[in-house]
Amino acid sequence: MADSQGNTGTQDVHYNLVSILYHALQGAETYEQYINDARQDGNQEVAQFFSEVKEENKRRADRAKQLLSQMLSQGQSQGQGQAGGR
């Protein structure tokens, strides 16, 4: 059901990738505060853990961005680019 569309004509898979991208970047930003909190508390092991989680989210965001870009460019090259938002 990859061509399934939400209420506004945006393909669900596009919306889902945008959502993953947004939430991964938002999480990475939040984890920076967690890292600072752990460092202020003198807990380097926990700060390192938060840093690792932040990097995982950044990698996840980069992958989502890459996939979304590929899908959108394929849609445009096939003349299937659709306007609208979810």
C-alpha positions in Angstrom: 0.0 0.0 0.0 2.9 2.3 -0.8 0.7 4.5 -2.9 -1.8 5.0 -0.1 -2.6 8.6 0.5 -3.8 10.5 3.5 -6.5 13.1 3.6 -4.7 15.6 1.4 -3.1 13.6 -1.3 0.4 13.2 0.1 1.7 9.6 -0.1 1.8 8.1 3.4 5.3 6.9 2.9 6.5 10.4 2.1 4.7 11.7 5.2 6.2 8.9 7.3 9.8 9.7 6.2 9.3 13.4 6.9 7.9 12.4 10.3 10.9 10.2 11.0 13.3 13.0 9.9 11.6 15.6 12.1 11.4 13.4 15.2 15.0 12.2 14.8 16.3 15.7 14.6 14.1 16.9 17.4 15.4 14.0 19.5 19.0 14.8 18.7 18.4 18.4 19.8 16.8 17.2 23.1 19.7 14.8 23.8 22.1 17.6 23.7 20.5 19.0 26.8 20.7 15.5 28.4 24.4 15.4 27.6 24.9 18.8 29.2 23.0 17.8 32.3 25.0 14.6 32.7 28.3 16.5 32.2 27.2 19.1 34.8 26.4 16.2 37.2 29.9 14.8 36.5 28.6 11.6 35.0 30.7 11.1 31.9 29.4 7.5 31.3 25.8 8.7 31.0 26.9 11.7 28.9 28.7 9.3 26.5 25.5 7.2 26.3 23.4 10.2 25.5 26.0 11.2 22.9 25.7 7.8 21.3 21.9 8.0 21.2 22.2 11.5 19.7 24.5 10.2 16.9 22.1 7.3 16.2 19.3 9.8 15.7 21.4 12.0 13.4 22.2 8.9 11.3 18.5 8.0 11.2 17.6 11.5 10.1 20.3 11.5 7.4 19.0 8.1 6.1 15.4 9.4 6.1 16.5 12.5 4.2 18.3 10.4 1.7 15.4 8.1 1.1 12.9 11.0 0.9 15.1 12.8 -1.6 15.4 9.7 -3.8 11.6 9.1 -3.7 10.8 12.7 -4.5 13.3 12.9 -7.4 12.0 9.6 -8.8 8.4 10.9 -8.6 9.4 14.1 -10.4 11.3 12.3 -13.1 8.2 10.1 -13.7 5.9 13.1 -13.8 4.2 12.0 -10.6 5.1 14.9 -8.3 2.1 15.8 -6.3 1.3 19.0 -4.5 -0.4 19.1 -1.1 0.3 18.3 2.4 -1.0 15.8 4.9 
